[in-house]
Amino acid sequence: MTQKQEQLSKNQQIVLSIIEKAKGPLKAYSILYNVQKKGIKAPLQVYRALEKLIEIGKIHKIESKNAFIVCKNSDCEISKATAFSICEKCEVVDEVSNVKLSNYLSKFNDKKGMKFKRFNLEFFGLCKRCKIK
């Protein structure tokens, strides 16, 4: 167990474990269904755990799917700029780990002077496997 996991509450550890074992993004109610056997009964308990796990960079929310996926990029613990590639056919989701993109997004301001706190970009297309088929 890493030092970061030791700092997690019991509910956060349970929710993170479910997401880590998943083969793809999970919706909150799927997570709730899977954690009920472990004592988490209320949706609010799941949502609180999800919020904290996002805040500390352990998981990400895939906005277009309203689902959650484990972070595979250790730099995310300090970065607020995340990007994902999503296959439109098989729906596989991969975290894009690109230092140039993260740096660009972290410094990005719009023309009206708004400074953004975080980014969550989603790129859609076909993965290698689906392009070949």
Rosetta blueprint (number, residue, H / E / L):
1 M L
2 T L
3 Q H
4 K H
5 Q H
6 E H
7 Q L
8 L L
9 S L
10 K H
11 N H
12 Q H
13 Q H
14 I H
15 V H
16 L H
17 S H
18 I H
19 I H
20 E H
21 K H
22 A L
23 K L
24 G L
25 P L
26 L E
27 K E
28 A H
29 Y H
30 S H
31 I H
32 L H
33 Y H
34 N H
35 V H
36 Q H
37 K H
38 K H
39 G L
40 I L
41 K L
42 A L
43 P H
44 L H
45 Q H
46 V H
47 Y H
48 R H
49 A H
50 L H
51 E H
52 K H
53 L H
54 I H
55 E H
56 I L
57 G L
58 K L
59 I E
60 H E
61 K E
62 I E
63 E H
64 S H
65 K H
66 N L
67 A E
68 F E
69 I E
70 V E
71 C L
72 K L
73 N L
74 S H
75 D H
76 C H
77 E H
78 I L
79 S L
80 K L
81 A E
82 T E
83 A E
84 F E
85 S E
86 I E
87 C E
88 E L
89 K L
90 C L
91 E L
92 V L
93 V E
94 D E
95 E E
96 V L
97 S L
98 N L
99 V H
100 K H
101 L H
102 S H
103 N H
104 Y H
105 L H
106 S H
107 K H
108 F L
109 N E
110 D L
111 K L
112 K L
113 G L
114 M L
115 K E
116 F L
117 K L
118 R L
119 F E
120 N E
121 L E
122 E E
123 F E
124 F E
125 G E
126 L L
127 C L
128 K H
129 R H
130 C H
131 K H
132 I H
133 K L
